[in-house]
Amino acid sequence: MTACEGWGLIFDTVNESLPDWIEAFGTQPRKVGATEYWDDKASRIPVAHRFFVGGAGDDSIELFEPAQGNENPELKPCPFCGGTNVFYERYGGPAGERWRCWCAECLAGIDPGTAQEMGQVREMWNRRPELPNAPLTLEELREMDGDPVWIIPICGSGGFCTWMLVDAEYELCREAHGEMAVFENCGKTWLAYRYKPEEGA
């Protein structure tokens, strides 16, 4: 309580319902009445290859984690948080069994309510907009501190093709195994892209 007060969090009551609620309902049940409950002990859903869940009212029949490298059921990383723990879920509804998919990291998901096959939600989840991938300018690199970029050497300059992280403070891009691309050479000996350019681009 002292810590909360120090942060400016003042509670109307602690471990009991509001007095006017107790008076209005004429009872004081064990579970405190509230309009909103927050769970500070919430945990992520465990990763498992295949398991059944079920539970009162959730209509869930089965969770299915697609095997990595199997293109048929594979789901791309979450477009919102980048998480790779993305699951299919088969569930029951008034019109029969349906499929949806969601990210166990941030709980973003797709549930059209009409998908009778996992392939239908796979196509929806894996769809990504065609983003422009022009070479990044120095100004853009300076605003991307900590972001990954794809470095391509300019023809005839030698060098390497790899992902690097932008280090705006030192004006260079760093690769995990020691390679570096100095900002002042951008456009001279190498180009940077948000993602790997198509072959021949």
C-alpha positions in Angstrom: 0.0 0.0 0.0 2.8 2.4 0.9 4.5 1.8 -2.5 1.2 2.4 -4.3 0.6 5.6 -2.5 4.1 6.7 -3.5 3.1 6.2 -7.1 -0.1 8.1 -6.7 -2.4 5.0 -6.7 -5.1 5.6 -4.1 -7.6 2.8 -3.6 -11.2 3.3 -2.4 -11.1 0.0 -0.5 -8.7 -2.9 0.0 -9.9 -6.5 -0.1 -13.5 -5.6 0.3 -16.3 -4.3 -1.9 -17.3 -0.6 -1.9 -19.7 0.3 1.0 -22.5 1.4 -1.4 -22.2 -1.9 -3.3 -22.5 -3.9 0.0 -25.5 -1.8 0.9 -27.2 -2.1 -2.5 -26.8 -5.9 -2.8 -27.2 -6.6 0.9 -24.2 -9.0 0.8 -20.4 -9.1 1.1 -19.2 -12.1 -0.9 -15.7 -13.5 -0.7 -14.9 -12.2 -4.2 -14.6 -8.5 -4.2 -17.1 -6.8 -6.5 -15.5 -4.7 -9.3 -16.2 -3.4 -12.8 -12.7 -4.5 -13.9 -10.2 -7.1 -12.7 -6.5 -7.1 -13.5 -4.3 -10.2 -13.1 -0.7 -9.5 -12.2 0.1 -13.2 -12.2 -1.0 -13.9 -15.8 1.2 -16.3 -17.7 1.7 -17.1 -21.3 0.1 -20.2 -22.9 2.7 -23.0 -22.9 4.1 -24.1 -26.3 3.2 -27.7 -27.1 3.1 -29.5 -30.4 -0.4 -30.7 -30.0 -2.7 -30.7 -27.0 -6.3 -30.4 -26.0 -7.6 -27.6 -23.9 -11.3 -27.3 -23.4 -12.9 -25.5 -20.5 -16.3 -24.1 -19.5 -17.6 -21.9 -22.2 -14.6 -21.4 -24.4 -15.7 -23.9 -27.1 -12.1 -24.8 -27.7 -11.4 -28.3 -29.1 -7.8 -28.3 -30.0 -4.7 -26.1 -30.3 -2.2 -27.0 -33.0 1.3 -25.6 -33.4 2.6 -25.9 -37.0 5.9 -27.6 -37.4 8.7 -25.2 -38.6 9.6 -25.7 -42.2 6.4 -27.3 -43.2 5.1 -24.8 -45.7 1.6 -26.3 -45.9 0.4 -25.3 -42.4 3.2 -22.8 -41.6 2.2 -19.5 -40.0 4.4 -16.4 -40.4 5.5 -14.5 -37.3 3.0 -12.1 -35.7 2.9 -8.9 -37.7 2.2 -6.9 -34.5 4.8 -8.2 -32.0 7.0 -10.4 -34.2 6.3 -13.4 -32.0 6.8 -16.9 -33.5 4.5 -18.8 -31.1 1.5 -18.7 -33.4 -1.1 -21.3 -33.1 -4.1 -22.7 -34.9 -7.2 -23.4 -32.9 -10.1 -25.6 -33.8 -13.3 -24.7 -31.9 -17.0 -25.5 -31.9 -19.8 -23.1 -32.8 -23.5 -23.2 -33.6 -22.8 -24.0 -37.2 -20.1 -26.6 -36.5 -16.3 -26.7 -36.1 -14.3 -23.6 -37.2 -10.7 -22.6 -37.3 -8.9 -19.5 -36.1 -5.2 -18.6 -35.3 -3.5 -16.3 -32.8 -0.2 -15.3 -31.3 0.6 -16.6 -27.9 2.8 -13.5 -27.2 0.4 -10.7 -27.7 -2.9 -12.6 -28.4 -3.4 -10.9 -31.8 -5.5 -13.2 -34.0 -7.7 -13.9 -36.9 -11.1 -15.5 -36.4 -13.4 -15.0 -39.4 -16.0 -17.3 -37.9 -16.5 -19.1 -41.3 -13.2 -20.9 -41.7 -13.9 -24.7 -41.9 -10.3 -25.5 -42.8 -7.0 -24.3 -41.3 -5.8 -23.2 -44.8 -8.4 -20.4 -44.8 -7.0 -18.7 -41.7 -3.4 -19.5 -42.8 -4.0 -17.5 -46.0 -5.5 -14.6 -44.1 -2.8 -14.6 -41.4 0.2 -14.9 -43.8 -1.0 -12.2 -46.1 1.3 -9.2 -45.9 1.1 -5.9 -47.8 3.7 -5.3 -50.5 5.8 -2.6 -48.9 8.2 -0.4 -50.9 11.8 -1.4 -50.4 13.9 1.4 -51.9 17.4 1.9 -50.6 17.4 3.7 -47.2 18.8 7.2 -47.0 21.2 8.4 -44.4 18.4 10.4 -42.8 16.3 7.2 -42.6 19.1 5.2 -41.1 19.7 7.8 -38.4 16.1 7.4 -37.3 16.3 3.6 -37.1 18.5 3.1 -34.1 18.4 -0.5 -33.0 16.3 -1.6 -36.1 17.5 -4.4 -38.4 18.5 -3.6 -42.0 19.7 -5.7 -44.9 23.1 -4.5 -46.2 24.0 -5.1 -49.9 27.4 -4.3 -51.3 27.5 -2.1 -54.4 28.7 -4.0 -57.5 32.5 -4.2 -57.6 33.0 -3.0 -54.0 33.3 -6.5 -52.4 31.8 -6.7 -49.0 28.9 -8.9 -47.7 25.2 -9.4 -47.8 23.7 -9.7 -44.3 21.3 -8.4 -41.7 22.7 -5.7 -39.4 21.5 -3.6 -36.6 21.5 0.2 -36.9 23.7 1.9 -34.3 22.8 5.6 -34.9 24.9 6.8 -32.0 28.1 5.7 -33.8 26.7 6.1 -37.3 27.3 2.5 -38.4 25.5 -0.8 -38.8 26.8 -3.7 -36.7 26.6 -7.4 -37.5 26.7 -10.1 -34.8 30.0 -11.6 -35.9 31.9 -8.3 -36.1 31.1 -6.9 -39.6 30.4 -3.2 -39.7 29.1 -0.8 -42.3 30.0 2.9 -41.7 27.3 5.4 -42.5 29.6 7.6 -44.5 30.0 4.8 -47.1 26.2 4.4 -47.5 25.5 4.8 -51.2 29.3 4.5 -52.1 30.2 0.9 -51.2 26.9 -0.4 -49.8 23.2 0.1 -49.7 20.8 -0.6 -46.9 17.2 -2.0 -47.2 14.4 -2.7 -44.8 14.3 -6.3 -46.0 16.2 -8.4 -48.4 15.7 -7.2 -52.0 14.3 -9.5 -54.6 16.8 -11.2 -56.9 17.8 -8.9 -59.7 16.3 -5.8 -58.0 
